[in-house]
């Protein structure tokens, strides 16, 4: 908003990325970082009202109600006219992204802005520098545009042509009706010619049946296009969603993403319903306008003027309608989240007797949604009342003019009845066009929201480009060898060899933080070598950075500093898909799918290899549990099937990792929920499975880590100690303190 005030426009995605937005929103520091990135000079300050009014440059950004941010554009002292009306306070022009631009009085402003005991509020003072006007990183809004949508219609070109021909045919049939009505009155009734009347009525019946048949065929074709296109649009969206990096999903909640999926239904409705129906309406409008012009140009002029006024009236409300749509989206997103939490968190809700609190929270969201729906309904009614009033006024004027023309013998009674029929036929397409204007606005809003996802870069790297840096740098453009190498890249052979070679994983000066540059480092200058074919254990207190380090190794995030080398190759230059294909992983928050046990172990969707499945089950020691189940491997588990204990889930996750037969294994507290006996059996099985594989295990239990070839001890994001269990225990340092109780228990 501030950048736009100074004449530069940036996309929301660009600014969000540079303000380090998270699922909780954005901080004032993040906004400051983004502002400085595009060339603003910023100063965050705690200000009194007097300092804000007298010294702060406008516009500035303020922390509002201690929950979000607004822009203050202007402060206006009360004028003599305000004083007469009893307004004696300063008026402040506030732009709230959630409510639009409003004038508020000083009392309301202070109530929302003051946040400290010394009557001060938080603000970000912001001014442009020369860099702001010179920067080349200006980003215009990159909406997907309707061209993106109409590509979905291309495969159905043949059907659309058939629909268009049907529309033209229906219009021609409809065009005959007013002439038949005129003939019926002026020739049949006037001359009392019953045979002619019968002929006209039969003709009208046949035309009506023909038109109905055309409409039925058209509706069947539309249903066919609609169903297929719906699947295609949402499928492509999900495909794009699955190509995004994991970090994106950690900054978005479920309600936000699911509500965007619902947006696709508006787009689908716009493409298959509104667009084609409006095309038909335009054809009808054109045809019947020509016929009406042939009958009486004066009546056509009244119709056109009245119609233009109706359309202008509806257009006046579109901006407010757009604002309400954005607010409704936010509330529906909160509603989706609330419902999801109520269902998935029912166990915790009941255990903690917080049913009433959670229900009240849901009801508060419903109250907000109700208010928005009331405003939307009021807006629709204003539009409808104004449009209907103009339509009826226009019809009355046309009826008056037509009746006057008949009495003056300028037209016949038959022509008057035909004109009434034509006006009725014209009003329907006009209503459709007005609805189309709303539909096109809805589609545009939905497209803008979907653009945030479709315009995001994919997680998957361009293999040819990145490997070209490492492999083809010294080859000539015309080299046959280069083409051969690139063909190998296509088939994945080079990537496999890069990942599969036996040089281990090396971290060089690796640092990482969540959020912006001012956020604290979670990992600090990590230097360590993880040897190939060996077991490396990582231990440390909670919050020491162990899981974050594992996520970096799995390419969830890139390091902010330093390099991660896999067999001498930068991890950033490897395909995330190919890399994870070689990794067997058990995370703390693994997911059980609503499927059979077999499909929860072999999750790749390929044909299940029976001997691999049985081996995975043995290593994870689940065979006794499976024998007790009547359906064995085909037992349904997850949200739609049998419930599992924490230990059973972990054994499923271990079996899933073993089934992949990976070269690299990453376990994050993989046995924390297991009892001592099960853990002992599984660790013995895993020791055999680990042979020849590169293994990284995060654990707190001594029994899990003591046999590791290398133990890395972490504290506050730094490596404190390195060595084997024996070496570290004899040093009696940080590792010894971590496992002291377990050592004493073992000795006992």
N, C-alpha and C positions, 0 to 999 in steps of 0.2 A: 504493500500500500504506500509506504514511504518512497520506495524507488519509483513507483508510478507517478507520485506527486512531483518528483524531480525529472520526469520525462523518460525513464527507462523501465522496460518491462522484462520480467524474468518469470520462468515457469515455476510453479509450486514445487515440482520435483527437484529442480536445481537448488532452490533455496532450502528445502527440507534436508537435502543431502548435506548441505554446507552448515546447517544449524544443528546437525546430529540429533534429529528427532528420534524418540524412542516410543515405546508403547504408552508410556506415561505422559508423553507430550514433549515440549521443548522448554529449555531453561532460558533465562535472560542472557546468560553467558553464551548459549548456543546462538541466540538471535544476534548478539554482538559479533560473534565470529563470522556469521553469514554476512552481516552488514559490512564488516571490514574486508571480507573477501571480494565484495563487488565495488569497493572504493569509498565507503563511508568512513567518517571519523566518528568514533563512539565514546561515550562516557556514561558509565552507570553510576547513579547517585541516589542518596536518600535526601529528599527535598521537603521543605515546608511549602505550603500553598503559595505564599508570597514569593519565594524563590522560583517556583515553577512558573508563575505568571510573569514575573519581571525579568528573569534571566535565562530561562530555557528556550532554545530555538524550537520553533514549530515547523513541521509536526515532530512530535516525540512519542516514544512508546512507554506506556505506563502499565504497572502490574495492577490488575483490577480484581477486586473481591478475593484477593489472595488465591486465585485459581487460574486466571488466564491473562492475556495481554490485549490492550486496546491502543489506538492511536489518538492522541490529542492534536486536533488541527488548529483550534483557535479559541481565544477567550474574549468575550465581548462584555463590556460594562453595560448596565441597563440604560437604555435610551429614555428620553422624556415620554415616549409612547408606552414603553414598558412600565415606567413609574405610574402613569395614569391607570394602567391595567393592574397595578398592585404587584408587579414583578420588580423587586428592589435588589435582587441578588445578581451576581455575575452569571452569565450564561456561557457554557463550555461546549464546544462542538467535538463530540466523541464519535470515533468510528470503531464499532465493535464488530469483529468478523462474524459473530453469531447473530447480531441484531441489526446491522446496517448503521447508517450515519444518523445520529440524533443529537439534539440540543438538550443538555441537562443543566439544572440550576446548581449553584455552588454547594448547597446543603447535600443534595443527592450525590454530587461528585465526591465530596469529602468522605461521605459514608462508605463509598465503594473503593476509594483510593487509599485513604489513610490506613496504615498497617502497623504503626509503632506507637508506643506509649507517649512519645514526645511529639505527637501530631505531625508525623512525616510519612511520606509515601515513597515507593520505589519507582524510579524512572530510568529510561535509557535515552540519553540525549544523543542526537544523531544528525550529522551534517555531511553533505557531499564534498569530496576533494576533487582535484583535477583528475585523479585516477578513475573516479566514478564515471566521468564523461569520456575518458579515453579508453577504458577497458574494452577489449575485444570479446569478452566472454558474455556479452549480452545475450539473453535467451528469450526468444519470443514464445508465446504460448503455442504449444505443438499439439493441438487437439487431433484426434484421429481423423475427423472429417467424415463426411458422408460417402466419400469415395471408398473409404475403408469398408463401409457397410455394404455398398452395392456390389462389391466383389462376391458377396454371398449369393447374389441373385444370378450371377453369370451362368452357373451350371443349369439353371432352369429357364434359359432364354427361350427354348422351344415352347414351354408351358406358358410363359408370360406373353408370347406372341398370340397363343390361342386365347388367353384371357382378354387381350386387347381386341382381338377380332370379335370375341363374344360381346365385349362392351360396345363396340361400334354397331354390331347387329342389334343389340338391345336398344341403343339410342335411336336407330332408324325405325325400329318397331314402335317405340314410344312416340316418335315424331309424327307417326301416321294418326295417332289417336285424336289430337285436336281437330284435324281435318275431317275425321269420321264424325266427331261430335257436331261440328258445324253443318256437315251434310245431313245428319240425322234431324237437326232442328229446322234448318232452312229449306230442305227439300222434302224429307220424309214427313215430318209433322206438319209443316206449313201446307203441303199439297195433299196430306192425308193418304200418302202412298205406302200402304202396309207392306207390300213386297220389298220396297226399298228399305223400310225400317228393319224388316227381318234380315235382309242382306247385311246391313250395317252392324246389327247386333251380333250376327254369326261371325262377321269379320273381326269384331272387337274381341269375341270369345277366343277365336283362333289365335289372334295376335297375343292375347293375354297368356294362353297356354304355351305358345312359342317362346315368349319372353321368360316365362317361369322355367321352362326346360333349359334355356340358355343360362339362367341364373343358377340352377341346380348344378349344371356341369361346371360352371365357373367356381362355385363354392367347393366342389370336390377337388378341383385342381388346386385351389388355394389351400385347402386342408393338407394336401400332399406336399406342397411347397413348404407350408408352415411347419409341419412336423419335422421334415428333414433339416430345414434351416435352423430350427431351434437346437437340435442335437449338434449341428455343425458349429454354431456360434459358441455355445457353452463348452463344447469339446476343445475348440481352439483356445478359449480362455483358460481352461484347466491345463492345457498343454503349455501355454505361456507361463502359467503360475508355477508349474513344476520345473520350469527352466530357470526360475529366479533363485538367487542364492539364499541359503538358510537364514542369513542375517535379516532378510526382508521379513520373514515370518515372525522373528523375535521382536520386530517393531510394530507389528499389526496384531490386533486381536481377532478372534474368530468371527465376531459380529460384523466387523468391517468388511472382511473378505466375503462372507456369505451374503451380505447385503448387496455387494457388487455383482454377485451371481444373479440375484433377483433383478438387478438393473437390466440384465440381458433380455428379460421377458418384455420390457418396454421397447427395447430395440427391435426384437422379433415382431412385436405387434405393429410397430411403426413400418417395418419393411413389408410385411405380408398383408397387413390389414389396411392401415391408414393410407399408405402410399398408393396401392393399387385401387382402393376405393375412391381416393381423391382424384386419381387419373380418370376414372369412370365419371366422377362428378364434374370434372372440367369438360369432358366430352359432352355430357348432358347439358351443362350450362351454356356451352357454345352453341349446340344445336337448337335448344329451345329459345335462346336469346335471338338467334337469327329468325326463327319462326315468329317470335313476338314482335320483332322489328318489322317483319313483313306485314303483320296485322296492324300495328299502331306504334309509331316511333315515339310518341309522347309518353305512352305507358312504359315503354322500354326505358326511357330516360328516368322516370320516377323510380323504377325498380333498381336501376344502376346506382342512383344517388343514395337511396335508402340502404342498399347493400353495402356501399362504401362506408357509410356512417356506422353501420353495425360492426363491420370489420375493425374500423378505427377504435371503436369503443372497447372491443375485446383486446386489441393490441396494447391499450393503455394499462392493462392489468398484468401484462406478461412479466414485467420486471419484478413486481411484488410476488407473483406466483413462483418465480425462480428462487427467490429468497426463502419462501416457505418450503419449497422442495428440498433445499439443502438442509434446512432445520429438521424436516421430517426424516431425512436420511440419517442424521446424527442420532435422533431419538430411536429410530428403528434399529440402528446398530447397537445402541445401548440395550434395547429390548432383547435382541438376539443373544447378546452376551449374558444378560440376566437369566433368560430361560435356560441357556446352556449350563450356567453355573448351578441353577436350581436342580436340574436333572442329574448332572454329573457329581455334584457335591452333596447329594441328599444324605449320604452316610454321615458326613461331618456336621451337616445341619442338625440332624437328629441327635447325634452324640453331644453336641454343645447347646441343645435346646434353643437354637436361634431361628426357628421356623418363622416366628412373627417378624423379626427384624428383616429377614431375607424377603418375606412377602411384602412388607411395607416398602422395602427398596424397589421391588418390582412395581408396586402400586404408584410410587412416586414417578417412575418412568412413564407409566400409563397416563398419569395426570398431565404430564408435560406433553405427551403425544396427543392426548385429547384436546388440549388447548390449541396445538398446531392444526389438528384436524378441523376444529371449529373455525379457526381463521381461514383455512383452505376452503371450507364449505361456504363461509361468508363471501369470500372472494368469487367463488364459482357462481354464487347466487347473484352478486352484483353484475357479473358478466352476463349471466343468463337473463336477468330481468331487463337490463339495458338492450341486449340483442333482441329479445322477444318483443319488447315494446316497439323498437324500430321496425321489426318485421310486420307486426300487426298494423302499425300506423301506415306503413307502406302498402299493405294489402287493402286497407280501407280506402286510401287515396286512389289506388288502382281501380277498385270497385266503383268508386264515385265517378272517376273519369270515364270508365267503360259505360256505366249507366247513362251518363250525360251524352256520350257519343251515340248510343242507341236512340235516345230520345231526339237527338238532332239529325237522325237518319244518316249518320256518317258510317256506322257499322250495323250489321244485323244482330239479332238476338243470338243466333248460332255462333257468330264470331265472339260475342261477349262470353258465352259459356266456354268456348275454346280458350279464350284469354285466361279465364279463371283456372282452367285445367293447367295451362302452361305455367302460370304464376305458382301454382301448387308444386309443379314439377321442378321449377327453378329454386324454390325455397329449400327443398331437400338437399340438393348439391351445395347450396350456400352454407347450410348448417354443417355439412360434411367438411367443407373447406375450413370453417371456423374451428371445428374439432381437430382438423389436421394441423392447424397452427399450434394448438396446444400439444399435439402429439410430437410435432417436430421439435418443439422446445424441450419436451421430456427426453426425447432421443438425444438431443444435443447435450443436455445436462448429464445423462448417463454416459455418453461418449467421453465427456470431459473427465468423469470419474474413472472410467476404464482406461483412459489414456495413461493414467498414473502407473498402471501395471504394464500395458502393452508397450509403452515407451521406455521401460526400464531395460538396462542391458542384461543379457542372459548370464547365468553363472558359468556356463560352459565356455571355455576359451576356444579361440580359433586355432585349432591344432596346427594347421598349415602355416599360419602366420608366426606363431610362437616357436614352433620347431624350426621354422626357417631361420630364426635368429641364431639358433644353436647349431644347425646342421648345414643349411644351404648358404651360409654367409660367403663362403669361399668359392661357390660354384657359379659358373657363367650362366647367363639367362638362357642360352641355347643348349646348355649341357644336357645330354641324354641321361646322365647319371642323376641329375636333379629331378627329372621327371620320374625316374625309377624310385627315388627316395620319397617323392610326394605320393606315389602310388602306395608305397609301404605305409606312409602316414595314414592314408585313407583306410587301409585294412587294419590299422592299429598295431602292426608288428613292431615298429620302432618304439611306440609308447610302451608296449609290453616289455620290451627289452630294457628301456630306461628304468621302469619301475621294478623289474625283476632282477636286475643285476645285484651283486652281493657286496655293496659298499656301505650299507647302513644309512642312518639318518643323522644329519649334522645340523645343529642350530647355532648360528653365528650372530651374536649380539642382538638377539631377538627381544623386542619390547612390544607391549600391546596394551591398549586402553580401550574401554568402551566409551563412546561419546567423543567429544571434541578435544582439541589440543590441550585445553585447560583441565581436562578430567585427569584424575590420578592414574598412574600406570598400574595395571594389574600384574603384568610381567615386566621385569626390569633386567635388561642386558643378560639374557640367558645364553650361555655358551656351554654346549654339551654334545657329546657324540653318542648316539644309540647304535651299538654294533649290530650288524646283520646276523640273524640266526641265534641271537641271545635274548634272554629275558631281562628287561629293565623295569624296575619297580619305582614308582614315584610316591613318596609319602610326605605328609605334612599336616598341620592343623587345618581345620575348615577355613576356607577363605584365603588359603595361601597361593592359589593360582593353578592348582593341579588340573582341574577340569578345563579351565580356559586354555591351558597348554595343549591338552588333548584335542580341543576344538580347532586350534590352529593347525595341528598336525593332520586333521581331517578336512582341512580347507573350508571350515565354516566361516572363518575370517582370515584376511591377510594380516601379517604383522605390520605394525606402524613403523617399525625400524628393524633392520637386520634381515637375515635370510634363513630359510629352511631348505636344506639341500637333501634330496632323496637320491642316493647313489650318485652324488655329484651334480644333480640337476635341480635347478630352482623349482620348488613346489608350485610357484605361481605359473610356471611354464608348462605344467602338466594338466591334462584334462581331469577335472574333478570327478567326472563319471568313471573314467578309466582307473583313476587312483583308488576311489572307494570300492571299485569292483575287486580290487586286490586286498581289501581290508575287511577283516571280521571285527565287528564292534559291538560292545555291550555298554550302553550309557545308563546313567542313574535313572533317567526318566524314559525308559524304553516303552514301546507301545504294542499292545496286543490287539490284533485285528479281529474283527467279527468274522471268523472263518474257522475251518477245521484246525486241529493241532498240526496235522501234516503241512497245511498251507501256511501256518504261522511259523513253521521252521523253514520250509522251502518257500520263501516269499518272492522269489524272482519271477514267478508266473510261468516258468518253463515246466516241462514234464518232470515229475519228481523221480529222482534216481534213488531206487529203494535201498541199495547198500549204503549210500551216503547218509540217507535218512536214519537208518538203523544205527550206523556208527555215531552220528550226532546225538542220538537219544542215549546211547551207552555212555558216551563221554560226559553228557550232562546228567546222567543218572536219573532219567525220568521213566525208565522201563517199568519199575514197580507201580508207579502211578498210572501208567497207561494200561497195565494188565487189569486194574480194578475197574476200568471204564468199559461198559458193554460195547461201545462203538470204537474203542481204541483210537487209532490215528484220525478217524473221521468224526470224532467228537467235536461239536461246535463250541468254541470258547469266545471270549470277548464280550462286548456289550449285549450281543444277541444270544449268547450261549452260556455254558457253565462258567461260574466264577472261579478264579484262581487265587491262591494265597500268594503273598509276596515272594516266598521261596520258590514256589512253582513257576511264577512268572520269570524269575531270574534264570531258572533252569531252561525254560523255553528260549530265553534270549541267548544263553550260552550255546544251546543246540543250534540256534539260527546262525550264530557266528561260525560254529564248527562246520555246519553243512556247506558253507561257502567255500571251504577248503582254501582259506586265504594265505597269502605270503606274509601279511602284516596283521597283527592282532592288537586291538586296543580295548582294554577292559577298565571301566570306571566303576569301582565298588561292585564288581560283578557277583560277589558272593556274600554281600553284607547282610542279606535277609535269610541266609541258610543256617541251619543248625550245625553244630560242630561235626556230627557224624557225616552228614551229607557233604559238608564242605571238604572234609578229609578225603572222601571217595572221589569227589569231583576234581580236587586239586591233584590227586594222584593220576587221574585220567588225563587231566590237562597237561601235566608234566610230560607225558608221552606225546601228546598232540603238539606241544610247543616245539619239539625238536626240529631244528632246521628252519624255524620261522622267527621273524623279528617280532618280539612281543613287548608291549608296554602295558603295565598293570598299575592302576591307582588303587590303593587299599589302605586301610587303617590296621587291619589284623596282621599280626606278626606271622601267623601260619601261612598267610597268602604271599608274603614278600620275602621271607627269610631265605628261600632257596634261589632267589633271583641272582643272575650273574652280576647285576649292577643295581645299586639302590641310590636314587637321587632324593635328597631331603630338601624340601622347599619351605620357606617362611617369607610371608609378605611379598610374594612374587619374585623372590630371589633364591638361587641355589645356595644352601648353607653347607651341605656336605655331600660327598660322593664316595661310593665304595661298596664292598660286600657287607653282608650282615655281620660277619665276624669282625671285620675291620672297624665298622662303625660302632659296634657294641663295645669293643675294647677301647675306643677313643673316649667313651663316656661323655659325648658331646650332646648336640641337639637331638640326634636320632635316639640316643640312649634315653633321654628324658621322655621322648614321645612314647617309647615302647617299654618303659621301665616296669610298669605294673604287669604287663604281659610277660616280661622276662622273669619277674619274680614268681608269677603264677606257674610258669613252665618249670622253673627250678624246683618249686614246691612239689 
